[in-house]
Amino acid sequence: TAMRPLAAALCMGKGKFVLDGVERMRERPIADLIDGLTQLGADVTCVKETGCPPVTINANGLAGGEASISGKMSSQFLSSLLMASPVVKGDVTISIKDELISAPYVALTIGLMKKFGVNVQIIGDMDGTPSFHIPESEKYVSPDSILVEGDASSASYFIAGAAITGGTVTVRGCGSESVQGDVAFADVMEQMGAKVTWAPESITVTRDPDTKLKGVDVDCGKIPDAAMTLAVAALFAEGPTTIRNVYSWRLKETERMKAIVAECTKLGATVEEFNDYCIIHPPKDNKINDNVLIETYDDHRMAMTFSLAACGGVDVRIHDPGCTAKTFPTYFEILGEIATF
């Protein structure tokens, strides 16, 4: 994630830079961002054959103007260009030429820019092919202080845990006034049968023991990270769960679609895999296979998501739990603090 806005930020400076990473990083697309930066006057390239890093930047500032990019791979490309625009010489207009996935993350970016004094003009519908205009007069101004919310994607694991077990969990730091799209995951748990109580800065989740979770059919295009958590919650539901519009899973830290299919299958589910969605049929009587070793694929969210399989009263072994250090190094400690045995 950091490489994408960093590439845009470095283009605003001066000098030669090379951005590279681990083997998986060299498989993650960045060509759409490179295309947008080039249209704004940057001298920047990636590996032509793959459209992936390493990224080479000969930085001398950005000239401004108009850029038209794809938004169907990742919203991070658009967010990166938006954040760079107030430092550009001249007006900037960025247009989406096909579709914009994960639009709530773009809304979050625009909202944060506003707190730093920059107003982004939105032209069109965020659910369609919008354009964004940033006049040269818009410049960053420090707000002196700012409140940083808790991470709603990380909150999804505890929200799902309460829904699965029927315990009660309150997550603080994000709630009804959150700017993060992933808080909508709580609505999905409510659709499945959980009871959700909202407060401005917290979400409380529980489930009546007499109410079983039921399978759902959900478009998760706006919450692709939290959608992974839904895959494990589906193991405990009555009936199949369909998770739609998650092609971006295939472009993340690992090929998440195949990883989720493989690990859910180990746990006893039957999973139908399609290009941008999957259907998860839970194990018979929701009985999870015991003592399964979960492969995490060096993906922090795989480790945290599949730890919830233990809510089925079985032992689950997580390979390389330390991979959660990317976003939540104390995850297993916190999980242990709220668990009952």
C-alpha positions as CSV (number, residue, x, y, z in Angstrom):
1,T,0.0,0.0,0.0
2,A,2.7,2.5,1.0
3,M,4.5,2.2,-2.4
4,R,1.6,3.7,-4.3
5,P,1.3,7.1,-2.5
6,L,5.0,7.1,-2.0
7,A,5.6,7.0,-5.8
8,A,3.3,10.0,-6.2
9,A,5.0,11.9,-3.4
10,L,8.5,11.3,-4.7
11,C,7.4,12.7,-8.1
12,M,6.7,16.0,-6.4
13,G,10.4,16.3,-5.3
14,K,13.7,16.3,-7.2
15,G,16.2,13.5,-7.8
16,K,16.3,9.8,-8.9
17,F,14.5,7.2,-6.9
18,V,13.9,3.4,-7.3
19,L,11.0,1.8,-5.4
20,D,11.2,-2.0,-5.1
21,G,10.1,-4.7,-2.7
22,V,9.7,-8.4,-2.0
23,E,8.8,-10.9,-4.7
24,R,5.1,-10.5,-4.2
25,M,5.5,-6.7,-4.5
26,R,6.9,-7.3,-8.0
27,E,3.6,-9.0,-8.9
28,R,1.3,-6.2,-7.7
29,P,0.1,-3.8,-10.5
30,I,1.0,-0.2,-10.4
31,A,0.8,0.7,-14.2
32,D,-2.4,2.7,-13.8
33,L,-0.8,5.0,-11.3
34,I,2.4,5.3,-13.5
35,D,0.1,6.2,-16.4
36,G,-1.6,8.9,-14.4
37,L,1.6,10.4,-13.1
38,T,3.1,10.4,-16.6
39,Q,0.0,12.4,-17.8
40,L,0.7,15.0,-15.1
41,G,4.3,15.4,-16.3
42,A,6.2,12.9,-14.3
43,D,9.2,11.0,-15.6
44,V,8.4,7.6,-14.1
45,T,8.4,4.0,-15.3
46,C,7.7,0.5,-14.1
47,V,8.4,-2.9,-15.6
48,K,6.7,-2.6,-19.0
49,E,6.0,-6.3,-19.5
50,T,4.2,-6.7,-16.1
51,G,3.0,-3.2,-15.1
52,C,4.6,-3.9,-11.7
53,P,7.5,-2.6,-9.6
54,P,10.4,-1.8,-9.6
55,V,9.4,1.8,-10.1
56,T,12.0,4.3,-11.4
57,I,11.4,8.0,-10.8
58,N,13.4,10.9,-12.2
59,A,11.7,13.5,-10.2
60,N,11.4,17.2,-11.1
61,G,7.9,18.1,-9.8
62,L,4.6,17.7,-11.5
63,A,3.2,20.0,-14.1
64,G,-0.6,19.5,-13.5
65,G,-3.2,19.2,-16.2
66,E,-5.6,16.4,-16.9
67,A,-5.2,12.6,-16.3
68,S,-7.6,9.8,-17.2
69,I,-6.9,6.5,-15.3
70,S,-8.6,3.2,-14.6
71,G,-10.2,2.7,-11.3
72,K,-11.1,-0.9,-11.5
73,M,-7.9,-2.4,-10.1
74,S,-7.4,-0.3,-7.0
75,S,-8.7,3.0,-5.5
76,Q,-5.2,3.6,-4.2
77,F,-4.0,4.9,-7.5
78,L,-6.7,7.6,-7.5
79,S,-6.0,8.4,-3.8
80,S,-2.3,8.8,-4.6
81,L,-2.9,11.2,-7.4
82,L,-5.4,13.2,-5.3
83,M,-3.0,13.6,-2.4
84,A,-0.2,14.8,-4.7
85,S,-2.4,17.3,-6.6
86,P,-2.3,20.3,-4.2
87,V,1.5,20.4,-4.6
88,V,1.3,20.5,-8.4
89,K,2.0,23.6,-10.6
90,G,-1.4,24.3,-12.0
91,D,-4.9,22.9,-11.9
92,V,-5.4,19.2,-11.9
93,T,-8.4,17.1,-13.2
94,I,-8.4,13.4,-12.7
95,S,-11.0,11.3,-14.5
96,I,-12.0,7.6,-14.0
97,K,-12.4,6.0,-17.5
98,D,-14.1,2.8,-16.5
99,E,-15.3,2.1,-12.9
100,L,-14.1,3.0,-9.4
101,I,-13.9,0.2,-6.9
102,S,-13.6,0.8,-3.1
103,A,-15.1,4.3,-3.5
104,P,-15.4,4.7,0.3
105,Y,-11.6,4.8,0.5
106,V,-11.5,7.6,-2.0
107,A,-14.2,9.5,0.0
108,L,-12.0,9.0,3.1
109,T,-9.0,10.5,1.2
110,I,-11.0,13.5,0.1
111,G,-12.4,14.0,3.6
112,L,-8.9,14.0,5.1
113,M,-7.6,16.4,2.5
114,K,-10.4,18.8,3.5
115,K,-9.2,18.7,7.1
116,F,-5.9,19.8,5.8
117,G,-7.5,22.8,3.9
118,V,-7.9,21.3,0.4
119,N,-11.3,21.1,-1.2
120,V,-11.6,18.5,-4.0
121,Q,-14.4,19.1,-6.5
122,I,-16.3,15.9,-7.4
123,I,-17.9,15.8,-10.8
124,G,-20.4,13.0,-11.4
125,D,-21.3,10.0,-9.4
126,M,-18.8,8.2,-7.2
127,D,-20.5,4.9,-8.2
128,G,-20.0,5.7,-11.9
129,T,-17.1,7.3,-13.7
130,P,-16.4,10.4,-11.7
131,S,-13.9,13.2,-12.2
132,F,-12.0,15.2,-9.6
133,H,-10.9,18.8,-9.9
134,I,-8.3,20.4,-7.7
135,P,-7.6,24.1,-8.5
136,E,-4.0,25.4,-8.2
137,S,-5.3,27.7,-5.4
138,E,-6.0,24.7,-3.1
139,K,-3.0,24.2,-0.8
140,Y,-2.4,22.1,2.3
141,V,-2.7,23.9,5.6
142,S,-1.9,22.1,8.9
143,P,-5.0,21.6,11.1
144,D,-2.7,21.7,14.2
145,S,-4.3,18.6,15.6
146,I,-6.3,15.7,14.2
147,L,-8.1,12.6,15.6
148,V,-7.0,9.3,14.0
149,E,-9.8,6.7,14.1
150,G,-9.2,3.1,15.0
151,D,-8.9,0.7,12.0
152,A,-12.3,-0.5,10.9
153,S,-10.8,-3.4,8.9
154,S,-9.1,-4.7,12.0
155,A,-12.3,-4.2,14.0
156,S,-14.0,-6.7,11.7
157,Y,-12.4,-9.7,13.3
158,F,-13.8,-8.9,16.7
159,I,-17.2,-8.0,15.3
160,A,-17.4,-11.3,13.5
161,G,-16.1,-13.2,16.6
162,A,-19.0,-11.9,18.6
163,A,-21.5,-12.7,15.9
164,I,-20.1,-16.3,15.6
165,T,-20.0,-17.1,19.3
166,G,-22.9,-15.1,20.6
167,G,-20.6,-13.2,23.0
168,T,-20.7,-9.5,23.3
169,V,-17.9,-7.3,22.0
170,T,-17.6,-3.5,21.8
171,V,-15.0,-2.0,19.5
172,R,-14.1,1.6,20.2
173,G,-12.5,4.1,17.8
174,C,-14.9,3.7,15.0
175,G,-18.7,3.9,15.0
176,S,-21.7,5.6,13.3
177,E,-19.7,8.8,12.7
178,S,-16.7,6.9,11.2
179,V,-15.4,8.0,7.8
180,Q,-14.2,4.4,7.0
181,G,-16.2,2.2,4.6
182,D,-15.3,-1.0,6.5
183,V,-17.7,-0.2,9.3
184,A,-20.4,-1.4,6.9
185,F,-19.2,-4.9,7.8
186,A,-21.2,-4.6,11.0
187,D,-24.3,-4.3,8.8
188,V,-23.4,-7.5,7.1
189,M,-23.2,-9.3,10.4
190,E,-26.6,-7.9,11.3
191,Q,-28.0,-9.3,8.0
192,M,-26.6,-12.7,9.1
193,G,-28.5,-12.5,12.5
194,A,-26.3,-10.6,14.9
195,K,-27.5,-7.7,17.0
196,V,-25.6,-4.5,16.3
197,T,-25.7,-1.4,18.4
198,W,-24.1,1.8,17.1
199,A,-22.7,4.7,19.0
200,P,-20.8,7.7,17.4
201,E,-17.4,6.2,18.2
202,S,-18.1,2.5,19.0
203,I,-19.9,-0.6,17.7
204,T,-21.3,-3.3,20.0
205,V,-22.1,-6.7,18.6
206,T,-23.8,-9.8,20.1
207,R,-26.2,-12.6,19.0
208,D,-29.1,-14.2,20.7
209,P,-28.2,-17.9,21.2
210,D,-31.6,-18.9,19.8
211,T,-30.8,-17.0,16.5
212,K,-28.6,-18.9,14.1
213,L,-26.4,-17.0,11.6
214,K,-27.8,-17.4,8.1
215,G,-26.0,-17.2,4.8
216,V,-26.1,-14.0,2.8
217,D,-25.5,-12.7,-0.7
218,V,-23.5,-9.5,-0.5
219,D,-21.7,-7.1,-2.9
220,C,-18.4,-6.5,-1.1
221,G,-16.9,-4.2,-3.7
222,K,-16.7,-1.4,-1.2
223,I,-15.3,-3.5,1.7
224,P,-12.9,-6.0,0.1
225,D,-10.6,-6.3,3.2
226,A,-13.5,-6.9,5.6
227,A,-15.1,-9.3,3.1
228,M,-12.3,-11.8,4.0
229,T,-13.7,-11.9,7.5
230,L,-17.1,-12.7,6.1
231,A,-15.6,-15.8,4.4
232,V,-14.9,-17.4,7.8
233,A,-18.2,-16.2,9.4
234,A,-19.9,-18.0,6.5
235,L,-18.6,-21.3,7.9
236,F,-20.9,-20.9,10.9
237,A,-24.1,-19.9,8.9
238,E,-27.1,-21.9,7.8
239,G,-27.0,-22.0,4.0
240,P,-24.5,-20.7,1.5
241,T,-22.9,-17.2,1.5
242,T,-22.0,-15.4,-1.7
243,I,-19.3,-12.8,-1.6
244,R,-19.4,-10.7,-4.7
245,N,-17.4,-8.1,-6.5
246,V,-14.0,-9.0,-5.0
247,Y,-11.8,-9.3,-8.0
248,S,-9.3,-7.1,-6.2
249,W,-8.6,-10.0,-3.8
250,R,-6.5,-11.5,-6.6
251,L,-4.2,-8.5,-6.6
252,K,-3.5,-8.1,-2.9
253,E,-0.6,-9.3,-0.6
254,T,-1.4,-12.8,-1.9
255,E,-3.9,-14.2,-4.4
256,R,-6.5,-14.0,-1.8
257,M,-9.3,-15.6,-3.7
258,K,-7.4,-18.8,-4.2
259,A,-6.0,-18.6,-0.6
260,I,-9.5,-18.3,0.9
261,V,-10.9,-21.1,-1.2
262,A,-8.0,-23.4,-0.1
263,E,-8.2,-22.6,3.6
264,C,-12.0,-22.7,3.8
265,T,-11.9,-26.1,2.1
266,K,-9.4,-27.4,4.6
267,L,-11.8,-26.4,7.4
268,G,-14.6,-28.5,5.8
269,A,-16.4,-26.0,3.5
270,T,-17.3,-26.5,-0.1
271,V,-16.3,-23.3,-2.1
272,E,-17.3,-22.4,-5.6
273,E,-14.7,-20.0,-7.1
274,F,-15.6,-17.6,-9.9
275,N,-13.7,-14.6,-11.5
276,D,-14.8,-11.9,-9.0
277,Y,-16.9,-13.8,-6.5
278,C,-17.2,-17.0,-4.5
279,I,-19.9,-19.1,-2.9
280,I,-19.1,-20.7,0.4
281,H,-21.2,-23.7,1.5
282,P,-20.5,-24.3,5.2
283,P,-19.5,-27.7,6.6
284,K,-22.3,-30.1,7.5
285,D,-23.9,-29.0,10.8
286,N,-21.2,-26.2,10.9
287,K,-18.7,-28.7,12.3
288,I,-15.2,-27.3,11.5
289,N,-12.4,-29.8,10.9
290,D,-10.1,-29.9,14.0
291,N,-6.4,-29.2,14.2
292,V,-6.1,-27.7,10.7
293,L,-2.9,-25.9,9.8
294,I,-3.8,-22.6,8.2
295,E,-1.3,-21.3,5.6
296,T,-1.1,-17.5,5.8
297,Y,0.8,-16.9,2.5
298,D,2.7,-14.1,4.2
299,D,-0.6,-12.2,4.3
300,H,-1.5,-10.5,7.6
301,R,-5.3,-10.6,6.9
302,M,-5.2,-14.4,6.2
303,A,-3.8,-15.0,9.7
304,M,-6.3,-12.8,11.5
305,T,-9.3,-13.9,9.4
306,F,-8.8,-17.6,9.9
307,S,-8.0,-17.4,13.6
308,L,-11.8,-17.0,13.9
309,A,-12.2,-20.6,12.9
310,A,-11.4,-21.4,16.5
311,C,-14.7,-20.0,17.4
312,G,-16.1,-23.4,16.3
313,G,-14.6,-25.0,19.4
314,V,-11.7,-26.6,17.5
315,D,-8.0,-26.2,17.6
316,V,-6.6,-24.1,14.7
317,R,-2.9,-23.7,13.9
318,I,-1.8,-20.5,12.2
319,H,1.4,-20.7,10.2
320,D,3.6,-17.7,10.6
321,P,1.3,-15.6,13.0
322,G,4.0,-12.9,13.0
323,C,2.9,-11.8,9.6
324,T,0.2,-9.7,11.4
325,A,3.0,-7.3,12.3
326,K,2.2,-5.4,9.0
327,T,-0.9,-3.9,10.5
328,F,-1.7,-5.4,13.9
329,P,1.3,-6.8,15.7
330,T,-0.6,-7.4,18.9
331,Y,-3.6,-9.0,17.3
332,F,-3.2,-12.4,18.9
333,E,-2.6,-10.9,22.3
334,I,-5.8,-8.8,22.1
335,L,-7.7,-11.8,20.8
336,G,-6.5,-13.9,23.8
337,E,-7.5,-11.1,26.2
338,I,-11.2,-11.2,25.2
339,A,-11.5,-15.0,24.5
340,T,-13.0,-17.4,27.0
341,F,-11.9,-21.0,27.2
